[in-house]
Amino acid sequence: MKTAELTQGTVTSRDGTEIGYYKTGQGPAVVVLHGSMESARSHTLLAEALADEFTVYLPDRRGRGLSGPHRPDHTVRTEVEDLQAVIEEAGADRAFGVSAGGAVVLEAARTLPALKQIALYEPAIVADGAPHRAWLTRFDQEIARGDLAGGMVTSMFGFEMAPPFLKVMPRGLLRWMTEKMMAKEERQAPAGAITMRQLAPTIHAEGAIVAELAGTFDKFRSVNADVLLLGGTKGLPGLKPGRATLEQVLPHCRRIEFDGYDHGSSSDPGGVNPTGKPDAVRRIAAEVRAFFKQS
């Protein structure tokens, strides 16, 4: 497949923060909103798979790459306003969101009439936000003292991303392994790449989003957009019950669970997504393409 050519652009969000994006393709606009520990370039393969029929916008969420920093009063509403600025620039009525980005896209569909179709891959909406508020306290303390590796370990368990074998390992060993992994990535990363070390501080906003939207399923009954709800059988266990609930409350919803796919299956392989596979991205993109072509 020919690599898509990416051009850059910038919009200004409601609070004056610049939100940068990459753009590729031709046809009706689709905005792709990445998840946690990701950036705009985490979905270049997905963009390539859509680019012959859609103009794909890949914004950097705050704290990453082309976009400005988080502010102390950052909330889900801030994220929606950032997305809205890109949607208005693009003239888009379609959006695809992953994990925390998927939660933002769903909240945007509830509040922004412009969105007519949304596709979500493992949106990070859970029943109880208390556990996330608890681990965020420890995470913030670790980041404040410069212990990025420790913070990443805390968030890995907080988001229930740790495989069973890691749960029995000493925390000190996990911190050491994480630090080595970050150092290796930095040595091998191409110029301009956004690394795990750079992304680690953004995890606070991700956890806060999950906590803020926790238990809010009923309010999504008012979503008028058509929704394609996607996930993987090997995805994050804590998010699967939320998809089951969303399937019931969303008025216009189709759900697909991909056998054997995990939480990162829609994203480019590499970095924090070592199990990613191009074939999985293309299969997910095919479903998203077919869905968006229905209108």
C-alpha positions, 0 to 999 in steps of 0.5 A: 500500500502506498504511504499516504502523504501527510500535511499539517494544519492548526486550529485554535480551541475555545480557550485559545490553545492551538490544536495541530493535526495531520491531514491526508486523502480525498473525499468527505472528512473523517476526524480520527482521535487517538487514545492514551499513550498515543499521538496523531501519528499512531493511526497513520495506517488507518488513515492510509486505508481510508485515504482513497475515499475520505479526507482523514484528519489526525489531530494531536490531543493536548500535551502531544506533538503539534498541540498545546499543553493541558491546563489545570482546569482540563476536563472532558468539555475541553477535549470536546472543544478541541475536537469541535475546532478540528471538526469545524475546520474539516467540515466533518460529520464523521469521527473515529475515536480510540479508548479515551479518544473514543470516550471524547468522540462519544461525548462530542456526539451527544453535544455536537449536532454536526456529528452524524456518524461515529466509530469507537474502538474500545471507548474508555467508559466504565461504571465506577470512577473511584478506582481511577481517582485512587490510582491518579493520586499515586501517579501524580506524586510519582510524576511530580518527583520525576519518577516517570517509570513508576508513574507508568507502572501505576497507570498500567495497573490502574487501567488494568493493562497489566498481563497476569504474569506482571502482577506477581513481579516486584514493583521495583523490577517493573520500574527498572524494566519500564525505564529500560524500555523507554531508554531503548525506544528513545535510542531507536526512535526516528527524529521527531517521534513522540516517545513514551517518556514524552507521553507519560505525563499526559496519562493524568488527563486520560485517567481523569477523563475516565473518572469523569465519564464513569457511570454516565451511560444513561446520558448517551441515550440522547445520541442521535448519531449512528454508532459503530461500536468496536472492540477485541476479545483480547482487549482491556477486560475493564472496558468490555462491560461498558461496551455491552451497556452502550450497545443497549443505551445507544439508539442507533448502534451496531457492535462488532467484536474482533476475535483475538484483537487487543486494545491496540489493534486499530493503532500502528505497531511499535512503541507502546503497541508492540503487539500491533499488526498491520492486517488488524488495522486494515480489517478494522479500517474496512469496517469503518470505511463500510460504515462511513460510506452508508450515509 
